[in-house]
Amino acid sequence: MSTIQFIKSALETSKGSMMGLFEDLKDAPLAQPTTSGGNHALWILGHLVCSESFAIHQMVLGEQSNPVADWQPLFGMGSSPQTDPTLYPSYAELQEAWEEVRAHTLKTLDTFTDADLDTPAPGCPEEWASWFGTIGKVYTAKIIHPTMHYGQLTDIRRALGRDRLMA
């Protein structure tokens, strides 16, 4: 298996694990994991869409455009989840957007060789270089980012009184 093939597999595995939880929570997209608030499923889904689109379009490709740039204030770094549903796109719209963003991520990955993964990410801010400084590092972050939020989704399920999915 090449590194590119490994990245594709890992991207789809991390996304697949999240989609089951998102599907389970679509009837309660604004439920929060604690009585003190926290990231709800709708915000997490939008956040994953926005961060991946930004990472690929701007950091990897060095483009100024980002098809979901209008959502950055809602879901980007520094945003806070709100419980007013009128502030957000629908759950279905965000799920569709993640499919589109992920398709673009994989299409972009297909343009690289394993050796290209060590080249600098042209749009990476200098202060983020330790995490995103190369094309490979950006893709690594896109593999692990969903799993960083996985536990939040399982906490939401528990707060809603739902049974564990795995024993």
C-alpha positions as CSV (number, residue, x, y, z in Angstrom):
1,M,0.0,0.0,0.0
2,S,1.4,3.4,-0.9
3,T,1.2,6.3,1.4
4,I,-1.4,8.0,-0.8
5,Q,-3.5,4.8,-0.6
6,F,-3.1,4.7,3.2
7,I,-4.2,8.3,3.5
8,K,-7.3,7.7,1.4
9,S,-8.2,4.7,3.5
10,A,-7.6,6.5,6.8
11,L,-9.6,9.6,5.6
12,E,-12.6,7.3,4.7
13,T,-12.3,5.3,7.9
14,S,-12.3,8.4,10.2
15,K,-15.2,10.0,8.2
16,G,-17.2,6.7,8.3
17,S,-16.9,6.4,12.0
18,M,-18.3,9.9,12.4
19,M,-21.1,9.5,9.9
20,G,-22.8,6.8,12.0
21,L,-22.8,9.1,15.0
22,F,-24.0,12.1,12.9
23,E,-26.8,9.9,11.5
24,D,-27.8,8.8,15.0
25,L,-27.9,12.4,16.3
26,K,-29.8,14.0,13.4
27,D,-33.0,14.0,15.5
28,A,-31.2,16.1,18.2
29,P,-28.6,18.1,16.2
30,L,-28.3,20.9,18.9
31,A,-28.1,18.7,21.9
32,Q,-25.0,19.5,23.9
33,P,-22.8,17.0,25.8
34,T,-23.0,18.7,29.2
35,T,-25.3,20.9,31.3
36,S,-22.7,23.6,30.8
37,G,-23.0,23.4,27.0
38,G,-20.3,22.2,24.6
39,N,-20.0,21.4,20.9
40,H,-23.3,20.0,19.5
41,A,-23.4,17.7,16.5
42,L,-24.5,20.4,14.0
43,W,-21.5,22.6,15.0
44,I,-19.1,19.6,14.9
45,L,-20.3,18.6,11.4
46,G,-20.0,22.2,10.1
47,H,-16.7,22.6,11.8
48,L,-15.3,19.5,10.0
49,V,-16.6,20.8,6.7
50,C,-15.1,24.2,7.1
51,S,-11.8,23.1,8.4
52,E,-11.2,20.5,5.7
53,S,-12.2,22.9,2.9
54,F,-9.9,25.6,4.3
55,A,-7.1,23.1,4.7
56,I,-7.2,21.8,1.2
57,H,-8.1,24.9,-0.8
58,Q,-6.0,27.4,1.1
59,M,-3.2,25.5,2.8
60,V,-2.5,22.7,0.3
61,L,-3.5,24.4,-2.9
62,G,-2.6,28.0,-1.9
63,E,-5.9,29.3,-3.2
64,Q,-7.7,32.3,-1.9
65,S,-11.1,30.8,-2.6
66,N,-13.0,28.4,-0.3
67,P,-16.5,27.3,-1.3
68,V,-17.7,27.3,2.3
69,A,-16.0,30.5,3.4
70,D,-19.4,32.0,4.3
71,W,-19.7,29.4,7.0
72,Q,-16.4,30.3,8.7
73,P,-17.9,32.6,11.3
74,L,-20.3,29.8,12.4
75,F,-17.9,26.9,12.4
76,G,-14.3,28.1,12.0
77,M,-11.6,28.4,14.6
78,G,-12.7,30.6,17.5
79,S,-16.4,30.1,16.8
80,S,-18.7,29.0,19.6
81,P,-21.7,26.6,19.2
82,Q,-25.0,28.4,19.5
83,T,-28.3,26.6,20.2
84,D,-30.5,28.8,17.8
85,P,-31.2,26.5,14.8
86,T,-32.0,29.5,12.6
87,L,-28.3,30.5,12.7
88,Y,-27.2,27.3,10.9
89,P,-27.5,25.5,7.6
90,S,-29.5,22.4,7.8
91,Y,-28.0,19.1,8.9
92,A,-28.7,17.6,5.5
93,E,-27.0,20.6,3.8
94,L,-23.9,20.1,6.0
95,Q,-23.8,16.4,5.3
96,E,-24.0,17.0,1.6
97,A,-21.3,19.7,1.9
98,W,-19.0,17.2,3.7
99,E,-19.5,14.7,0.8
100,E,-18.5,17.4,-1.7
101,V,-15.6,18.7,0.4
102,R,-14.3,15.2,0.9
103,A,-14.6,14.3,-2.8
104,H,-12.4,17.4,-3.5
105,T,-10.0,16.4,-0.8
106,L,-9.6,12.9,-2.4
107,K,-9.4,14.3,-5.9
108,T,-6.7,16.7,-4.8
109,L,-4.8,13.9,-3.1
110,D,-4.8,12.0,-6.4
111,T,-2.7,14.7,-8.0
112,F,0.2,14.0,-5.6
113,T,2.8,11.4,-5.4
114,D,4.2,10.0,-2.1
115,A,7.2,12.2,-2.5
116,D,5.0,15.3,-2.9
117,L,3.7,14.8,0.7
118,D,7.0,16.1,2.0
119,T,6.8,19.4,0.1
120,P,5.7,22.6,1.9
121,A,2.0,23.4,2.0
122,P,2.0,26.7,0.1
123,G,-0.8,28.3,2.0
124,C,0.2,27.3,5.5
125,P,0.7,30.1,8.0
126,E,4.1,30.0,9.5
127,E,2.8,29.8,13.0
128,W,0.9,26.5,12.1
129,A,3.9,24.9,10.3
130,S,4.5,22.3,13.0
131,W,1.0,20.9,12.4
132,F,0.4,21.8,8.8
133,G,3.7,22.7,7.2
134,T,3.8,20.0,4.5
135,I,1.1,18.6,2.3
136,G,1.4,15.3,4.2
137,K,1.0,17.0,7.6
138,V,-2.2,18.7,6.3
139,Y,-3.6,15.3,5.2
140,T,-2.6,13.7,8.5
141,A,-4.5,16.4,10.4
142,K,-7.6,15.8,8.2
143,I,-7.4,12.1,9.2
144,I,-7.2,12.7,12.9
145,H,-9.4,15.8,13.2
146,P,-12.7,13.9,13.0
147,T,-11.5,11.5,15.7
148,M,-10.8,14.5,17.9
149,H,-14.5,15.3,17.9
150,Y,-15.7,11.6,18.1
151,G,-15.8,11.6,21.8
152,Q,-17.9,14.7,21.9
153,L,-20.5,13.0,19.8
154,T,-20.5,10.0,22.1
155,D,-20.9,12.3,25.1
156,I,-23.9,13.9,23.4
157,R,-25.5,10.4,22.9
158,R,-24.9,9.6,26.6
159,A,-26.4,13.0,27.7
160,L,-29.5,12.1,25.6
161,G,-29.7,8.7,27.5
162,R,-28.9,6.6,24.5
163,D,-27.3,3.2,24.8
164,R,-23.6,2.7,24.0
165,L,-23.0,1.6,20.4
166,M,-20.1,-0.7,21.4
167,A,-19.7,-2.7,24.6
